[in-house]
């Protein structure tokens, strides 16, 4: 039997800026969380006596990595070296290889096998004399539009197992992403590999059971949209069968709770209801909660005003009294009871098309140009990411309904 760990998207030097407004202690804990999670992964690798460890890209959050982050990473790699566990790693779109990064990168221990921008296959023997072939490549730029999957060789004839390391976006009937080494499931199957260790998607998912194709997800949630457990995969493989087990290692998780204000009459009722909802979750880790409060324009105006106060999140966290739960963000969602609702009901397709149009980068910029001209640059989100645009649209709709 061949046993290994598959992990990806470590993002070890993520700054998690902005959380100081919630708690300085929490912000520091979250900055350390990816390192704590990776340390747990190394603990598991040693405890489970794996044959090797696979890291499928985005080891760091940027291509310019500070010395501290590198040192902490290498410290764990050396633990694996001492346990005689080899590590095979590739770079992704966040930590892509450049001349600058190679100049400023600290040397890895001898148990670490790295891949450059060209497709390469490494063959090695386990302690049980099984021959393993591992094929992959590293990004050398932020975007790889080329279908690198076509350059992967077919399965090696004289090995017990062949694995593909690939950091990229899978194409489906619903999605077609072209910037991150695009591929589809049929292209993977054509190579006849025994396992595909994918990176880039931050949610754990089984793409295919046969052949085994898995995204391990990231090892620590980075923001409120990356909810739930994060960790790595422990794989046991033989030519006849295999098992893939998800192992949770993230010390901090993100959660989301929704509470309907229409059923609440007093602030004390609100806090008690929320306490009961959190208690039911039985959280074992530290948890950052995104709270969604649903309301209607005719709900109690005083309660709505309290939820919109600047100190609301901090004070609510204190009143809840959980040592491991913080309200990191709160969102007021107004149920549509005005003309917007009748428009949506009468013309559902046109309404959805309009929202999609506003969500597009160019349309969003065009419609908001006059607004942003009045705002100092330091307050702007210059990327106008999809999440940012959706958040602004939702907030604008909420403001319209509350008037």
Buried (B, 14 or more C-beta within 10 A) or exposed (E): EBBBBBBBBBBBBBEBEEBEEBBEEBBEBBBBBBBBBBBBBBEBBBEBEBBBBBBBBBBBBBBEBEEEBBEBBBEBBBBBBEBEBBBBBBBBBBBBBBEEBEEBBEEBBEBBBBBBBEBBBBEBEBEEEBBBBBBBBBBBEEEBEEBBBEEBEEBBEEBBBBBBBBBBBBBEEEEEBEEBBBBBBEBBBEBEBBBBBBBBBBBBEEBEEEBBBBBBBBBBBBBBEBBBBBBBBBBBBEEEEBEBEBBBBBBBBBBBBEBBBEEBEEBEEBBBBBBEBBEEEEBEBBBBBBBBBBBBBEBBEEBBEBBEEEEBBBEBBEBBEBEEBBBBBBBBBBBBEEEBEEBBEEEEEEBEEBBEEBBEEEBBEEEBEEEEEEEEEEEEEEEBEEEBBBBBBBEBBBEBBBE
